[in-house]
Amino acid sequence: MSTNSLSAGLATLGLNLPAAAQQQLLAFRDLLLKWNKTYNLTALRDPEQAIAHHLLDSLAILPQVGAGPLLDVGSGGGLPGIPLAIARPELAVSMVDTVQKKASFLQQVAIELGLKNVATHHARVEDLCGQYAQISSRAFAELKLFVKLTRHLLAPGGHWLAMKGVRPDAEIAALPADIAVEAVLPLHVPGLNAERHLIILKAGS
């Protein structure tokens, strides 16, 4: 049943992933729920719900993900970083979380699933070094704080990809004047009866 609902959801999103990638996604879901018993990575316990709420929700932004290195901030249980890394094996995905046990989980997932394109960091994002073409987050912080903490990591011409629930108009209005809102995209996630939006930002001149 799980494989069918994942396949159906991917088709609804217009995503064509090979069978091996779909199996990896389900294996990740299983690891997430297994480790969750000890590590409290997600409020969800139901394997079927996790397909919509975690896998498909993360993959809904895939069409907006470019080619350059991606940093996923406050990854927690690896969302959206791990699903994106599975779906795009050529994409270099780095994930950072301040909580040691969450960073350990991400490392274990990368090892168990053989994800060669994944790097994990146990650190505060403001202390991280490097340059990334795209920086993603899923319910990490208000947009203004997200930009402030990660601005030094965004490569010239890069983009922030902020996953939100309801359209965050107040957060958008509070952004610094030199931050441009490139798009506010409603996301329609199969099996998820809740509002989702992707806010794409860039640093203005």
N, C-alpha and C positions, 0 to 999 in steps of 0.2 A: 504493500500500500504506500509506504513512504516514497519508494522510487517513483511510483506513478504520480503522486501529488507533487513531487519535486519537478519531474519532467513536464507536467501540465503547467505548473507555475512558471517555469522557464519559458515555455512556449508562449504563454500569455504575455510575458515580458519581452518577447521577441528575441530571446537569447538561445543560441544553438550551441550547447556544450556537449563534448563527447561523453560517451558512457563512463569512461574512466574518471573524468572530472566529476561527474555526478556521484559516482561511488565515493570519491574522496570527500565531497561535500557532506554526504551522509555519515562517513566515518568521522569527520570533524564534529558533526552534530552529536554523534554518540560519545566522543571524547569529552565534549563540553558538558553533556549531561552526567557523565560518569564522574568527572572531576568536580562537578558542581556540588555533589553530595558532601564533599569535604571543604571546598574552597569558596562556595557561594559566589559563583561567577554570573549567574542569571537567576531571575525570579521564576523563570519558566521551568516546569518539570516534565511537561508533556512532549514526547518526541515529535508528534504530528504538528503541534503548535510551533515547535522550534523551527520547522521548515519555513513557515510563513514569516514568523516574527524575527528570525535570525538570518537564515540563508537567503530567502528571497528578498527580504528587506535590505540586506547588504548589497545584493546583486542588482537591485533596482537602479543603482547609480552607475553601473558598469559602462553604459553608453557614453557617460560624461567623463570617464577616466581616460586620460591621455597616455602617452608612451613613456614619459620620463619617470624617474624614481619617485615613489610615493611614500610618504610618512603618515602613518595612522597614529593619531594622538589619543592617549587614554584608552588604549585598545581593550583593556579588561579581558573579556573572554575571546578576544580576537575578531571583533566585529567593527567595521566591515573588512578589516585587513586580510584575514585568512580566506574567506570566500573569494575576495578579489584576486588573491595570490593563486588560488586554485584555478579560477576561471581564466587567468592571464599568466601562464607560466613564464612568459618572457618579461613580465613586469617585475622590477625590483621593488619589493615591499618591505619597509622597515616599520616596526611597531614599538611604541614606548608606553610603559606604564610605571607609575611610582610604587605600586604595590608588588613586593617581591614574589608573592605566591602567584600572582597573575602573570608576571613576566616569566616565571618558571613554567607555568602552564603553556604559554605561547611557545616557549622553547621546545617543550615536549611535543606539542602538536607538529611543529616544523620537522622534528626528528622522525616521529612516528609516521607521518604522511609523506616524508621524503621531499619536503618543499625546499628546494635549493635556492629559490628566489626570495626567501624570507630571512630577515635579520630582526632580532629582538633586543630591546634595551630596557634595563631596569634603571630608570633615572627620572628626574624631574625634567620636563620638556624644555624648560628655560635654561637648563644646564647642558643640553644636547648640542653637539656640533654637526656641521654638514650642510649641504644644500639639496633641496628637493624641489622638483618641478611641480609637485602637487602635495598638499597636506590635507588629510581627511580627518573628520571626527564624527562620532555618533553620540549625540547628547552629552558632549564633554563639558562645555561651558558656554556662557553667553558669548555671542559673536565677538564683541569688543575684547573680551578677555582672551578668547581663542586666538585672535589676531595678534594681540599684544605678546602673548607667551611664545608664539611661533614665528613671528615676523623675521627674526634673524636666520631662520632655517629655510625660508622660501627663496628659491632661485629666481634671478631676474626673469620676468615674463611668466612666472609661475602662478598657480591658482590655489585658493583654499576651497575645499569641498566640505561644507558643513551640513550634516544630516540633522534635520529637525522634525518635530511633530507638526503642530499647527504652524501656520505661516507666522514667523517671528517679527512682525512689523516694528514693534518697539525696539527690539535688538538691532534691527537694520538701521533704524533712525539714530541709534546711539553710536554707530560706527564713526571712527575718525574721518575727517574730511578727505584724507588722501586714500581712502579705501573705496574702490569702485565695486558696486554690485553688478556683476556681469549677467547673472540670471537668478531667478527664483522659480524653481521648477517643481510643480506638484508631482509626487510619485504615486503611482497606483500599484500597490503591492497585492498580488493575488492572495486571498485568504486572510487579509489583514483589514479589519473594519476600523481603521483609524487614519487620521490625516498624516501625511508624510510630505516633507518638502526637502529639496536640496538647494542650498544657497551657495552659489559660486561667486567668489570674491577675488579681486586682484588688487595689487598695490598700484595706486595711480602715481603719476609723476609729480 
